[in-house]
Amino acid sequence: MPFVDLDIEVSDIEKAVRETAHRFAEEVMRPAGRLLDEMRPEEVIAGDSVFWDVQRQRKELGLDDPSGGDTSLSPLEQTRLGYIVTEEMGWGDAGLAISFGVNGFPLNMARASGNQALIDMVKDNLTGCWGITEPSHGSDTLDFNGDAKAAEYARWDCIAVKDGDEFVLNGQKSAWVSNGIVAESAALFCGCDMGDGNVQRAIFVVPLNLDGVSRGKPLNKIGQRALPQGEIFFDNVRFPAEYMAIPPQMYQPVAHNVLCGANAGMGTIFAGVAQSALDLALAYTKERVQGGVPIFQHQSVKDRLFKMFQKVEAAKALNRRVLSYNAVNQPLLEYCICTKVTSTNAAFEVASEALGLFGGNGTSKEYPIEKIFRDARSSMIEDGSNELLGLLAAARF
């Protein structure tokens, strides 16, 4: 493709990492994503599913940690490697890219706790999940300060109550928990009663093989079908108090940083998704002949492609700028939200325009653009709906 990466300071290591990530995205993720998209949700998570092959290959290639554990790299250098890989993962398949992203949530929360035993418990997990969404509320759980609410928010559906040296966990997480149906452990954001009847918020790292943990059926949905999602139920689940990673008094600043990271990560993934839609559209318009010439030769088609190109480049530039700032400063939530909303909107708009350029073929499952269109639409709701996130960002102006 003719598109040039305008970053002029790419190191040899970054070039090598990008080449590996792109090859994995093109040769492994894309075909696997299309295959998983055609499967029933139960087939996606079956033991012989290609889903597990992709997860293992990614880990074997070291793409779960593109820095390779090199502690000599600066935070900015590590961040650059991260967004290079994550953009390529989004280009390969949105659902799988999100699955990769949430795998590390339990380990990240364990590291934030400073508890080595907790780190050791989850460090070798292949899959993890971020257990925050619940039946009674979704995006509103991200409104830590009540900046966007028009009414009182519902009580937590999932509450851990302290009982001596243990917590007893009851309740459920909703069907939208990414990887929830297959994860080995959860970074569980839930209600917390320290024994005085006062329900606050805390974060726990919880293995999902404990007695009393069960799962619902995998969610059957419009897009991102390669991403397993489903309910998690907790019935008098007991675990040591040491599984609390973030206590109530630290919940808000940590949750703030988690939301910053999740939104910026979504921005990176869907900048890659937008690029994939543009690439497919350009290739198709140079092959499809109408009026005696490839449709690329028609002025209206070139105009549409250029406007798509504008959106892709704007999304990538904003996302990389935000991530670079975050690498060396305290993340600013409004900018992280801005890149998530910008990239997901761009991905949907570019995919929609690309589908139009494919014409009738764009609606056919024979071509990949209709899948990308469906995947992109889901992104405008997940990790906080774009509308509510915009209100949270504006409240900080």
N, C-alpha and C positions, 0 to 999 in steps of 0.2 A: 504494500500500500504506500501511497506517496506522502503520508503524513509524517512530519518530522517532530521529534521531541525537542522542544526549545531549551531544555535544561543543558547548559553548555559546560557544566562542571561534573559530569558523570565520571566516576572513577572506574578503573579496570575491574575492580571487585563488583561494583554496581552493574556494569555491563554484563559480567558473567552471571550474576544473580538474575538479572532481567531475562537473559537468554534461557536460562534453566526454567524460570517461572513461566515464560511464554510457551516454551515447548511443552511443559506439563499442562498448561491451560488448553493448548490447541490439541494435543495428541491424547490426553487422558480425560481432562474435565469436560470438554465439549461433547465428545461422543458419549461419555458416561451420563452427563446431564440430560441429553436428549433421550437416552434409554430410560433413565429413571423417571423422566417426565411422562412416559407412556405407561408406567407401571401403576398398579394399585398401591396405596400407601402401605399396606401390609407387606407387599413384595419389596418395597424400597428398603425396609429395615430387616428383611430376612437375612439369615446368617450367610447365605450364598450370594447376596446382592453385591453388585459392583460398587455400591456405596462404600462398603468396607475396604475394598481394594483401593479405591481412591484415597480414603483416609490414611491407609498404611503407606501408600506410595508417597504421599505428601510428606509424611513424617520421615520416611527413609531418605528422601531428597534433602531433608533439612529445611524445608520451606516453612515449617512451623516456627523456626527461629533462624531467619536469614543471616543474622550476625554470626551464627555458628558459635555462640558463647564467647565471642571475642570481647573481653572486658576493656581492651584498649581503645575500642571505638567510642567516640563521643556520643552523647544523647542525640545530637543532630544526625550523625552518621548512621546510627541505629534506626532513627526515624525514617531517613531516606530509603534505607534498605526495606523497611517495613512497607512504605507506601508503594515502592516499586513492585514488590511481590503482590500486595493486596489489589492494586489496579489490575494486574494480570489475572489474578484469581477472579475478579469481577468480570473481566473480558471473557474468561473461560466459561463460567456458569455462576449466576447470582446465588442460587440456593446453596450450592456446595461452598461457595465463598463465605456465606454467612455461617454455615455449619462450622467451617474452619475457625471463623472469628470467635464464636462462643465456646469452642473447645477449651480455651485457656482461661475462662472466667474463674473457675474454682481455684486454679493455681495462682492466678493474680491476686485473688482475695486472701489466699493463704500467705502469700508473700507480704501482702500489706499488713497482715497481722503480726509478722515477725516470729511466728510460732513454727519452729523447724519441724516438729512432729506433724503439724498440719500440712506443711509443704511436702514432706516425705509421703504422706498418705495419698496425695493426688498427683504427684509430679509425673508419674508414668501412665496416667489415664490417657486413653486414645480419644475419648469424647467426654466433654463436659457441657454444662448448660448454665444459663443465667435465669434463675427462677424468680421473676419479679411479677409478671402479669397474673391477675387473679380474676375470677368470674365477676366480682362486683365492681371492678375498676381496671382500667388499662393504662392509657396515656396519663391519666391523672396522678398515677403513682410517681411520676417524674416531676410533678409540681410541688417541690419540697417546701416552698414558701407560701403556697396558696395564691400565687400571682395571677392565675388564670381562672380560678374557680368561681362559679356563679352560685353554688350551693355547697353544703357540707358534703365532703367526700365520705364514701362508705367505709365502715370498719374493715380492717384486714380480714381476709378469708382464711389466712394461714397464720397461726400464732404459736410461738414457742414460749412455754411457761417454765420458769426456773423451779427445780425441785431438788434441793440439796446441792449435790455436785453434778447434777444432770439437768438437761432440759427435756421437756415432754412436748412434742410437736404434733399439732392437729390442724387439719384443714386441707386445702387444695390449691394448686396452681392451675391456671386455665390452659386451654388447648393450644395457646399460642406460644408456649415455651419452646424455643428453638432448640433442637436436640433433646428436648425433655423426655421423649419417648424412648431414647436409646442411651442417654448419658450415664456414665458411671458415677458421676458426682455432680452436685449442684452448688453454685454460688447462690445461696437462698436469701433473698431480701424479703423479710417478713415482719409481722408484729412480734413484739418481745415484751413479756411480762416478767420482770425480775423477781416476782413473788409478792408484790404489793398491790396487784390488781390494776396497775397503771400500764396500759399497752402503749409502748413506744415502737421505734423501728430499730432493727439491727440486721447484721449480715452474718450468716452462718455458712460454713463449708460442710456439706452433708453428703456422705456416701449414700448412693441410692440403692444399695443392697441390704439396708437395715430392715429388721422386722417392722412391719407396719407400713412400709412404702409399697405403693402399687401404681400402676399406670393405666390411663385410659387407652382408647383405640387411637391409632395415628390419624391425624387430621387429613381429610380429603379436601383439597383446595384448588383455586384457580391457577395459581402460579407458584414458582419456587418449589416445585413438587419434589425436587432432589433434597430439600431441607426437611428432615423429619420433625414434626411438631406434635405435641399432645399433652394431655393433662397428667399431673402428678398428684397423688393422694397420700396424705399422711394420717395414720390412725394410731394415736398414742405411741409415736416413734420416740424412743429414748436415745439420747447420745450425751457424751461427756460435755461439761461446760466449756472445755477447751476447744470445742468445735465452733464457738463464737469467734469469728474473725474480727468483726468490727462491732464494738459495743454501742448502745444507744447514743451516748454523748459524742461519738465520732461519726455517727451515721451520715449526717447531712454533708460534711465536707468530702467524705469518701464517695458517697453517692453522686455528688456533684462531679467529681473527677471521673467516675465511671460513666456518667451520662456524656461528659465531654468526649471521652474516648470512644464510646459507642457511636455517637453522632458523627465524629470525624472519620471513624472506620466505615460507617455506612456511606459517607461522602466519597471515600476512596473506592469502595466496591462499585458504586453506581456511576462514578466517573468512568470506570472501566467498562461497565455495561453500556453506557452511552457510546463509548468508542466502538464497542463491538457492533452496535446497531448501525453506526455510520459506516464502518468498514463493509458490512454486508450490503448496505444500500448502494455504496459506490461501486462495488464489484458487480452487482446485479445490473445497474443502469448501463454499464459498459458492455454487458452481454446481451441484454434484452433489446431486440430490434422491433421498432414500430415506425411506420412512415418511411421505411427504407434505410433507416440508420439506427445505431444504438440510441436508446432514449436519452443517454447522457448528452447527446448532441443538441437536444432541445433546450432552449433557453430557460424555460420554466423549471426544468429538472435541475439544471445547474444552480439556479437561484435557490431552490429548496435545499440542495445539498450544502450550499454555502451557509445557509442559516443553521442547518444542523451542525456543521463544523464549528460555527461561532459558539454554540451552546456547549459543545464538548470541550473546546479549549478553555472556555470561561470556567467550567466546572472543575477541570483538572488544575488550572492555575490557582483558583481560590482554595481548593482542597490542600494542595501542596503548601501553599502559603500559611494556612491555618496550622497544619501539622508541624511545619518548621518552627513557627512561633511557639507552639505548645511544647516542643522539645526542650526549650531553654527558658520557658517562663511558666507561671501558673496559668493553666488553660482558662480561656475566657468562654463561658458557656454560650453566649450569644453568637460568637463566631463559629463555634462547633456546630450549633444548630443551623447557622446560615449555610455551611457547606453541606450538611445532610440534606436540607431542603432544596438547595440549588442543584445538587447532583442527582437526587432522586427525581425532581421535576424534569431535569434535562434528560435523564434516561428515558422517562416515559414519553416526553414530547418527541425526542429523536427517534425512539422506537416506533411511535405512532406514525411519524412522517415516513420512516423507512418502510413500514408496512404498506402505506399508501403508494410508495414508489414501486413496490412489488406488485401492485394491483391485485387482481384476484388471487395470484399465487401467494400473496402475503397472508391470506387467510387459510392457506393450506398447511397442514402439518408436514408436508413434504419439504417445506422450507423452514429454517430455524427462526425467522423473524417473528412469527406469531407467538412463539414461546418466550422470546425476549420481551415482547410487548406485555405478556401476562406477568412475567417476572418483575418487570419494572413497575407495573401498577401496584403490586403488593408493597413495594418499598415506601410508598407515600403514606402508608398507615403504620408500618412496623417501627419498633424502637421509638415510639411516640408519633402520633399522627402529625403531619406537617402543619396543620392548622393550629393545634395546641402548642406545638413547639415554637411556632412563630410568636404566639402570645407570650410565652415564657421569655423568648429573646427580647421582644419589645419592652417588656417590663424592666429590663436591665439597662435601657437607654438612659 
